[in-house]
Amino acid sequence: MFWSFSLAVNVFATLAIVGRILLYRYRFISVMGKEYASNHTGVIALVVESELLYSIFLIMFIVPYGLQNLLTAVFIPSLSLVQVR
């Protein structure tokens, strides 16, 4: 249950952060122009890529864990390596 909740909270938080950055990007474009808004897309890509890596490893752990499979033991050490501290 904890792992599923952790996945949901991380995905929701990432979507909220990306949404906020996009909102500010569109406001910035309307004031300064498109040529100055390219930094926002780089930040969005960074946030999404880091969340995607953690989510993939977490899903690869949750599925065997829910099925009570011993494959869980393979993914739990790698899950701790991709967590942001």
C-alpha positions as CSV (number, residue, x, y, z in Angstrom):
1,M,0.0,0.0,0.0
2,F,2.8,2.4,0.9
3,W,4.6,1.9,-2.5
4,S,1.4,2.6,-4.5
5,F,0.7,5.7,-2.4
6,S,4.3,6.8,-3.0
7,L,4.0,6.4,-6.7
8,A,0.7,8.3,-6.8
9,V,2.1,11.2,-4.8
10,N,5.3,11.4,-6.8
11,V,3.4,11.4,-10.1
12,F,0.8,14.0,-8.8
13,A,3.6,16.3,-7.5
14,T,5.5,16.1,-10.8
15,L,2.4,16.9,-12.8
16,A,1.7,19.9,-10.4
17,I,5.3,21.2,-10.8
18,V,5.3,20.8,-14.6
19,G,1.9,22.5,-14.8
20,R,3.1,25.4,-12.7
21,I,6.2,25.8,-14.9
22,L,4.2,25.6,-18.1
23,L,1.8,28.3,-16.7
24,Y,4.7,30.6,-15.9
25,R,6.3,29.8,-19.3
26,Y,3.2,30.9,-21.2
27,R,3.0,34.1,-19.1
28,F,6.7,34.7,-19.8
29,I,6.2,34.2,-23.5
30,S,3.4,36.7,-23.6
31,V,5.7,39.3,-21.9
32,M,9.2,38.6,-23.3
33,G,8.7,36.5,-26.4
34,K,9.5,32.9,-27.3
35,E,13.2,33.2,-27.6
36,Y,13.6,33.8,-23.8
37,A,11.4,30.9,-22.7
38,S,13.6,28.0,-23.8
39,N,15.0,27.5,-20.2
40,H,11.6,26.5,-19.0
41,T,11.4,23.5,-21.3
42,G,14.8,22.3,-20.1
43,V,13.6,22.4,-16.5
44,I,10.4,20.5,-17.4
45,A,12.5,17.8,-19.2
46,L,14.7,17.5,-16.2
47,V,11.8,17.1,-13.8
48,V,10.0,14.6,-16.0
49,E,13.0,12.5,-16.7
50,S,13.9,12.1,-13.0
51,E,10.4,11.2,-12.0
52,L,10.1,8.8,-14.9
53,L,13.1,6.8,-13.8
54,Y,11.8,6.5,-10.3
55,S,8.3,5.6,-11.5
56,I,9.5,2.9,-13.8
57,F,11.6,1.2,-11.1
58,L,8.7,1.5,-8.6
59,I,6.2,-0.1,-11.0
60,M,8.7,-2.9,-11.7
61,F,8.8,-3.4,-7.9
62,I,5.1,-3.0,-7.2
63,V,3.8,-5.6,-9.7
64,P,5.9,-8.6,-8.4
65,Y,5.2,-7.4,-4.8
66,G,1.4,-7.4,-5.5
67,L,1.7,-10.9,-7.0
68,Q,3.8,-12.0,-4.0
69,N,6.6,-13.1,-6.4
70,L,10.2,-13.4,-5.3
71,L,11.2,-11.2,-8.2
72,T,10.7,-8.3,-5.7
73,A,14.1,-9.1,-4.2
74,V,15.7,-8.1,-7.5
75,F,14.1,-4.7,-7.8
76,I,14.2,-3.5,-4.2
77,P,18.0,-2.7,-4.2
78,S,17.8,-0.9,-7.5
79,L,14.8,1.1,-6.3
80,S,16.9,2.6,-3.5
81,L,19.5,3.6,-6.0
82,V,17.2,5.7,-8.1
83,Q,15.5,7.6,-5.2
84,V,16.4,11.2,-4.9
85,R,17.8,12.0,-1.4
